[in-house]
Amino acid sequence: MPALLSSHLRRHASAYCALLVGLAVTGVAALYVQRGIDERRNRRFDEAVREGTLGLQQRMDMYQAMLLGTRGLFSSSQQVERDEFHAYVESLELPRRYPGIQGIGFSQWLRPGELEAHEAEVGAEGLPDYHVWPEGERAEYTAIVFLEPLDARNRRAIGFDMFSEPTRQEAMRRAMETALPAASGKVRLVQEDEADTRAQAGFLIYVPVYNGTQPTTPEDRRAHLRGFVYAPFRMGDLVEGLRFPGFQGTVDLEIHDGAETGPEALLFTSRQEGPWEEGARLGLYREVPLSVAGRRWTLVFAARESFIERNSQLQLGTVLISGLLVTLLLFLMTRAQVNARAAAEAASAEQQRLASEARTAVRVRDEFLGVAAHELRTPLTSLKLQLQLLYRQLRQPGPLDAERVERGVESCERQTTRLSQLVDSLLDVSRLMHGRMELRLEALELGEVTRELVRRFETDAQSAGVRLTVDAPLPVQGRWDRLRLEQVLTNLVSNALKYGQGAPVDVRVRGDGSAAFLEVRDQGIGIAREDAERIFDRFERAVSSRHYGGLGLGLFITRQLVEALGGSIAVVSLPGQGSTFTVRLPVTGPGEEAEGTAPASEPPRAPLH
């Protein structure tokens, strides 16, 4: 028996050596892969913590900036009317731009002797039941006078003296004495129904408003205090829109008010049940401090069991695959070399192709940056010049020339509007390229929409001496997104006015029952045949940027919007004979024939130019 075993080992020595080498390589690979898994898991978790913290910090900074802007409304006016405040808050589009905020309000600072006159004054504004509450004698009062949107929940808070509650009072005093935004501790908002068991924890941010110029000392700030611009927040609504890797799937987040964690300080938790020990044991648990308007929060991140298991399950498969690869490598070395050589040649060809595409992309980028810099510099230069002129006029002795000041302000407004339009174009390109453009379909009459939009261009057309007409003899009904349809019309009509060289511009609307046709015709410089398709691409232009402004994005955005509505756009043009752009749109919205419903919508924005 020993002799047979010895003979067997000698005959198969190479095979056993290969087996031992394979096992050794597999063991080393398993250790290496396990370490890599641990590192990637920790890196992913750290990334989730970093992005979650940064996202919440940026969101709170944005809210504070918005409140500081609202303070400017009060600082620039001795008396802010209720309708004026309503219109201002409505223009902020709170539900879309500022998720989680319950409203924006103004709480007036009152002294005991002013209370009766204040209640009578506010009652005369259309709030006959208005009174400051809770009742009782106090050295100082505050009263919520404005709170928009004034829905049923926010109406409960009108007249509330937030200074009567210690947690709110501490934040209001801090804001008053520092002249900076100040966040309160954890509170139950007065908007919450007392009987509602699903009420969320809340907090408020206050920004002080002073009479006259902003005082510099705490005593002067108290003496000149006019009130507070503030915003109430429900933590669940605030965090609901927060996005970072794994949130509410494999990574939990808790937010505590203050440096200590505990049930009393808990503002928000995404954890359903169970302890956090598993995440802490593997190092997937972080406590991160965050400063919010002068108050410290403690963010607690922890991985759920599913986050850990998903990575752990990869270990066995990784080890088995590694061992198999080592074994195959020993037997198929020659074929592997051939495959490697072929792959290297293919990689070389691919690398050359990618290098060529990269050079082309760099060239397009450089050309675009040059055009964008020129387009942005022009309004910025004009805006700076007008501001310098306004400054000099304000510094000159004697009475101001109101007419010159008005012209200067109008010029500044035109330049800032132009800058905003350029930035909006770039943002729309980003949304289109990332597939975030959504539609809100509604029943529309295309001729009516066209006539209404063309009326907006009447002033520009008259200034340019252009006859702008609309030919829509019969109603053309359909389901489209009004905002996107207006953007298409705006881009086509503005291009016709720009390149039409003062010649008439005609807009025609027709329909054949299944589709609507929109035609915009000018008699301007026209487009060469080789440029007719290229002009619908990003940053492409058929004319020199030296003679005509713009970023080369209008027609690209127009085509993307038309195709999103299920239609198509084409151009017929000859140099020197003008251009005719024709848009075809199905009368039913995209996807409605199959599903019967319109897709989700995004809130309206300003049209592109």
Disulfide bonds with the S-S distance in Angstrom:
none
